[in-house]
């Protein structure tokens, strides 16, 4: 079997974007033991985004994709973005599987009401959304990465085939290092600020930061809403913004050093950082939204907190800081949980079981 994997995140620079590309590469390597030949490419190497002033390159997109397909001759294509590349695969009637990592439809609605308000940007967004819907509709299956997202897919495409894609992690790449120089005790956050629905929840940390002056809060991440967060939280001496970290080296150093990992978010599916923090044996605290509850075990590998519940965040942080044995126990349980449930081998087997019926 020959599988073409197309990463839409390959052109990004954030740790999250780069991390997605690396994990797709690890996933491809895991397929090889099952006699699968794969090729991983970056969508940005073949597709010029619309709109663009590079019209010559834009119109050469189809030829570049055609040459890639003729050279590699894939039995199926896996894309993690609903864009022009996927549309070309649909037109060529090659089995197409769309990996869905986030709540695409909610992101579109938020974009319409925030950063895409003028008529030109609204038109651009509508064009992109139209292409995405053609890709979703024309795909062989939509592959959401958690049960929460599968229910979302069922809401928007009730008659379309969909199966949960297990996004595996290579546990051997997540090991303790000498770490970074941070003040302790500390809580680490590793998340970008590119979607306000997700990012705004970080503001619920204000009370915890102000009422726990001896606990240091480190935020690693960046994005268009960074300043909205910093103007509220950066006034506290025990809050520290680190900017973006290189992946995976600096991320590994960061996770080696922090005492507690927290992902305080208004929406998430199955964030890789939450899996990686558990592999680094850190107790975790996550907002109980999206698919977060599916990749941790409440009261065993960490704690779930409700949206906006500032008091509970304080209670959970205090509990883990005051009880070091509990923190250590949760950290070890978290690593075992991710290794057992989200291995690359489990991901490969799950994917091949999904696609097998469609391959001649």
Secondary structure as UniProt FT lines:
FT   STRAND          2..7
FT   TURN            8..11
FT   HELIX           15..31
FT   HELIX           32..34
FT   STRAND          37..42
FT   HELIX           43..45
FT   HELIX           55..59
FT   HELIX           61..72
FT   STRAND          76..79
FT   HELIX           84..91
FT   TURN            92..93
FT   STRAND          95..100
FT   HELIX           104..113
FT   TURN            114..115
FT   HELIX           119..138
FT   STRAND          141..144
FT   HELIX           147..156
FT   TURN            158..159
FT   HELIX           171..173
FT   STRAND          186..190
FT   HELIX           196..199
FT   HELIX           200..205
FT   HELIX           206..211
FT   TURN            213..214
FT   STRAND          216..220
FT   TURN            224..225
FT   HELIX           226..233
FT   TURN            234..235
FT   TURN            237..238
FT   STRAND          239..243
FT   TURN            247..248
FT   HELIX           249..257
FT   STRAND          260..263
FT   HELIX           272..279
FT   TURN            280..281
FT   STRAND          283..287
FT   TURN            290..291
FT   HELIX           292..294
FT   TURN            299..301
FT   STRAND          302..305
FT   TURN            307..308
FT   HELIX           310..322
FT   HELIX           324..341
FT   HELIX           344..355
FT   HELIX           356..358
//
